[in-house]
């Protein structure tokens, strides 16, 4: 029997760096980082061979793939003591593509997958924060609607901007739980209007929709053209990475960001990067809010009045800085 799915993190890491061709760059490195003891949220990788099979067999999957995905998902539930689709204690995941070489034109990330009208209430109860749960739900509908269902990103943004105008607020962080409920209702109406059917509420259907979208993105015009220009074989395929969610948008003691182990412009050996409090990944690149520097040195170089993570979250910064040193020592090179 062919092994199509490899777990990483949690109680079982099956992959390694040397399996890059099979697991893709992202999947191989997630497994590698988990194996050296870094706090990688657990998950599993569906191999590049599945992508190759998918296109060689008229866009269908191997007969035993579903069983292997179910087994990997069950292991994830066990590791995190949560259940996918459970209304009281829901497990949420992210879904990302990951070819063996970094390649633009592939599917964007989908975060918070597994949320629906019922699980959002369970998430709110577990977190003790209704606003956080509904903020996560609106993010999921927008991302899934855009990258999986093909509803234009800007149409979602129009609904959000109209809500802020109506409420006379400028920042997303000022929107209340009730506000996000209203935005979610608008998003769901938009999806049904565009597609002629409701937004998918079954988490298993959501997951397979995202998996299929990753494999579909391998053959987008942009991805095909990029491979032609750079002499990348079309039969290499992409992997799919399904990973347990951690949340940067759970309040003022949570954050998201991007980092380099050194200054990428000069190579100078200091922690280079930026973060946003109470946010999720796409907020950093969206340009709506100004990110803050990770270090005091970075803040001084940017002449920024915004405090660095080193100042506002010293304990968290120390943990992150330790990860930086571990990564450089392991890979013997600068990392981003």
Secondary structure, 3 states (H helix, E strand, C coil): CCCCEEEECCCCCCCCHHHHHHHHHHHHHHHHHHHCCCCCCCEEEECHHHHHHHHHCCCCCCCCHHHHHHHHHHHHHHHHCCEECCCCCEECEEEEEEECCCCCCCCCCEEEECCCCCHHHHHHHHHCCHHHHHHHHHHHHHHHHHHCCCCCHHHHHHHHHHHHHHHCCCCHHHCCHHHHHHHHHHHHHHHHHHHCCCCCCCHHHHHHHHHHHHHHHCCCHHHHHHHHHCCCCCCCCEEEEEEECCCCCCCCCCEEEEEECCCCCCCCCCCEEEEEECCCHHHHHHCCCCCEECCHHHHHHHCCCCCCHHHHCHHHHHHHHHHHHHHHHHHCCCCC
